[in-house]
């Protein structure tokens, strides 16, 4: 899957909290941000169906 690069402006304290969370889960900060966004989209019912199926297949 191709990744889109996007510059992110974020409060340094928020970024530090994301980095600590990522470290606890053995992810990169970038991977953690993507996980947070995907989880929020899924909870809101806005995750594209193709993405839901793709993620479900990876965990099978």
C-alpha angles and dihedrals in degrees: 000000000000117000125220116222117221129174109234124208108201138160108264092232091054091048091050090052091049090049092051091048090049091050090051090052094041094243133125116256088248091053090048092052090050091049091049092049093046091049092049091049092049092049091049092049091243101112109117111251091235090058093048091052092046092052093045090052091052092055096048 
